[in-house]
Amino acid sequence: MGLVLLLFVGLLCATLLFVWGIVRDAHSPSRATIGWALARKLPVDPAALGLEFAEESWGANQTAWRIRGGAPSSDVTTIIIHGWRRSRIDSLRRIHPWLGVSKCLWLVDLAGHGDAPEGATTLGVRDVDAVVTLAHTLLGQSGDPSVARSAAPTRLVLVGHSLGAAIAVRAAAQLPPTTLAGVVAIAPYESLKEPLANRLRARALPAVPFAQLAQHWLHALCGREKSVIEALTQLRANRVRTLLIASTQDTVVRFEHVQHIAQCAQVPLITVTESAHDDLATGCHANATTPCARALREFLETALCTSAVTSRRAEPVSTMKTEP
């Protein structure tokens, strides 16, 4: 009996230690800063791409780049939100589809990521409120006499990757539908268990029941995230154009998981076959011929290149063509 009890206690301690390691890695991820970019031969700021930009503060003293877009007469401002363990530097790789049609772009660093102040991430829970506040600030500038009306957006596009996709969808659901030109979610997930379990499997580590236990622990630390499916369903009901992108090569957020989200919310899904998770929706320049690039151009033509009045009267997003 004593030996059985000792083995049980040892197993319990090993389980707690393993789950604690998962939680610690998720809650305090390594940061993608200038050194990260240089090691991967990526541009470290918009100036490296020849873009005019300014450093801005947002959220809890976090940092963002406000980049001048290529369409001065446009009424659209685009907010791009990076994924877990990434930063606004990584968002530069997804800037090209939106640069030519936006008056202004905001690339943000989430809490606990990039050049944000020291501290842990909230894994999107409190980031949603921060993005909503930023959106209201940008939209509210049109009523500020100190800001020229031509400098204030009348519509927003929210673009997010992975964790940023879940944040973008949840934040968009809290904004007035008429202020949204569209939402693009690249590899979104419904709950933390999806990326947690898949990252464990990628390391040849057991996922069950450890991913579920880690998710409960993280919920206790950060709070529980709201449903992405419910947010997308609300956006569809409000006739906000949405687009989901998923890859059959994605081992972090499985294609089947995103497909389930799209089917439940009845929103369009673009299937990509040539990209892994970290590279999804990158390199979508004007001349790109990939399904993802073509889908984004179609989205731009139908959602962004129309007047604000037309966008408010648009057909439900479920009528948009979905790539096979």
N, C-alpha and C positions, 0 to 999 in steps of 0.2 A: 504493500500500500504506500509506504514511504517513497519507494522508487517511482511509482506511478505519479504521485503528487509532485515529486521533484521534476520529472519529465514534463508534466503539465505546466509547472511554473516556468521552466526553461523555454518551452514552446511559446507561452504567452509573452514572455520578455522578448524573445526573438521576433515575434509578430509585431509587437508594439514598436520595437526598434526599427524594423523594416518600414512600417507605415509612417513612422516619424520621419525617416529619411525621404520618403516620397513627398510628404507634406512640406518639409523644409525646402526641398528642391523646387516645388511648385510655388511656394509662398515667397521665396527669396531667390528668384532665378538670376543667373549670370546676365550681365548687361551687354547689349550691342551698342558700343560706343565707337569712337574714332578708331581705336586700335582694332576692334572687331572688323570694321569696314576695310581698313588698310590691309589686314591679313587676307581678305577675300578680294582685294583689288576692286572695291566698290567705291563710288563717289561718297565723300564724307559730308557734303552739304550741297545745297542747290547751286552754289557758285561753281562747283565742279562740273555742273551741267550747263553753265552759262545762263543761269536763271537769276532774276532779281528777287531778293527776299529780305525779310526782317525777322529778328528774333522776338518772340512774344511770350508772355506768361499766360498761363491758363490753369484752371483747376486749383490744386493745393500747391501753388508756386511751381508748377511743372512748366516745361518748356515746349514751344511749338515753333515751327517755321511758317510764316505767312508769305506765300510765294505769289508773285504777280503772274496771273494767267495770260494766255495768249488771245483772249477775247475781251477787250476792254468794254465793249458795248453789251456784253452778256449780262443777264440778271442772275447768274448762277455762281454760287460759291461751293466748292467741294471740300469736304473734310475727310481725310484718309486716316484710318486707325489701324495700327500695326497689330501683329499677333504676339503671343506669349514669348518671352525671351528675345524679342526683337525691339525695334525702335523706329523713330521717324526716318532714320537713315535707310532702313529696309523699305520703308514706304516710298522712297524715291524710285525704287524699281517698278512701282505700279502707278507712276504719275502720268505717263504719256497719254493714255486715252482721255484724260480729263483736262490736261493742260491746255489744249487748243480750244476748248469750249467753255472754260471757266474764266470769270473775271479775276478770281482769287482762289488759292488753295491753301488749306491749313493741314500741315502734317504734324501730328501731336505725339508727344511721349506720354504714355500712360504711367500712372503711379507705379514706382518700383522698377521702371524700365528706362533704358537710355540715359539721358542726362537729367532725369527727374531727381528731386532731392532724395537723400539717403532714406531708406525705409523699404518695407515690404509692399508687394502688390496686393490689391484687393481682388484680383482675378475677375475683374469686370463688374463686381457688385456695386461699388461706389463710383466706378468710372462712368457708369451710365448716367448718373446724375450730373457728373462733371461735363459730359458731352452735351447733355440737354441744356445746361447753363450756358455753355459756350455758344450753342446754336441760338438761344434766345438773345444772347449779347450781340451776335452778328446780325440777327434779324432786327433787333431793337435799334441798331444804329441808324436806320432810316428815319427814326423819329427824333434823332439827336440833332439839334440845329448846328452843333459844332462840327458835324460830319456832313460832307457834301452828299446829297441824296444819290448821286451817280456812283458813290463809293460804297453804298450799302447794298447787300444782296436782297433780292426778294424771294429767291428760292434756294434751297440747299440740296446738295447730293451728299449722301453718306456712303462711304466705301470702307469696308473692313475686311481684314484677313484673319481667319481662325478665331482667336479670342476677340480680335477687333471686329470681326463679322458679327459675332453674338452681341457685342456692345452696340454696334451700329443699328442693328435691327431693333433691339430693346429701346434704344434712345429714340429712334425714329417714331416708334409707336406712341411716345409721349409728346410728340410735336404736332402742331396743327397740320392737317394733311395738305392744305393749300400752300404751305411754305416749303413743301418737299417736291423736288423735281424727280427724285428717285432714290432707291437704296440698292446697293450691290453688296451681296454677302458672299465672300470667297471662303469656302470650306467652313461654314458655321457649324456649331454643335449645340445640342439641346441641354447637355449637362456636362459637368467636369469629368464624369466617369469615362466618357468616350476618349478624350485625349490621354487621360491618365492611364487607362488600361492599355491602350495601343502603344504608348511609349514604353511601358513595361514589357510588352510582348516583343517590341523591337530590340530590346536588350536581352531577350531570352530569359526574362524573369516572369514568375507567375503573376497573373493579373487578378485572379479570383482567390479570395474575396478582398484582396488588398486595395484595389482601386476604389471599391465601394467604401471601405473603411476610411481611406484617405479623403474621399469626397466628403464624408460626414464630418471629419475633423476640420477640413477646410471651410465647410459651411459654418462650423462653430467659430472659426477665426474671422471669416470675412463676411458671413451672411449668405443667405441662399439666393441664387440667381433666379430671375423670372424666366418663364418659358419662351423660347424663341419661336416655337410653333404658334403659340397664342399671339405673340407680337406680329408675326407675319400674317396671320389670319386677319388681325385687326387692320393692318396696312392694306391688304387686299380688299377688305370690305370698304375701306375709305378711298379706294381707287388710287392708291399710291403705287407707282410702278416699281416693281422689285425684280431682282434677278439674282439667282443663286448659281454658283459655279463650284463644281466638284470634279475631282480627278479619280479615275479608276486606279491610278498608281499611288494614291495617297494612303500611307500607312499610319498616319496620325489621326486624321478624321476620315473614316472610311467612306467611300462613295455610297455604300448602302445606307449609311446613317444620314447623309445629306439628302439622298433620294427619299428616304422616309419623311424627313422634315418637309420637303417640297410637296410630296403627295398629301400629307396631312393638311398643310396650309393651302394647297392648290395654287402654287406659284411656279413660275418657269424655272427650269433647271438646265444649265448648260453642262454637258459632259465633256471633260478634257481627258485625253489619253496619253499625252506626251509629257506631263509635268508631275513631279512629286510635290509634297505638301508645301515645302518652303519656297518653291519656285512658281506656284500657281499664280496665273494672271500677271506674270512679269513679261517684259519684252513685247507688249501689245502695241507696238508702234503703228503708224498709219499704214504702212505697206505690209504688215504681217498678215499671213493667210491662214493662221490656225483657227479652229472653231471658236476658241475663246476670243480672239481678236475680232473675228467677224461678228460674234454675238454682242460684244461691247460696242462696236460701231453701230449695229442695229439699235441697241439700247439708246445710244447717243442721238441717233436720228429721230427716234420716236418719242424720247422723253425730254431731251435737253434742247433740241433745236426747234422747239415749238414755243409759242408765246405762253406766258403765265396763265392767261385765260384759257387757252386750249388745254393746258395740262390739267386744269381743274375740272375740265369736262371730259377727260380722257376715258377711254373704255377700260373695263376692269383688266388688271394685269394678266388674268388667266387666259386672255385672248392672244397674248404674245406667242410668237412661234418659239418652240422649244427644240433645241438641237437634239438629235438622236444620241 
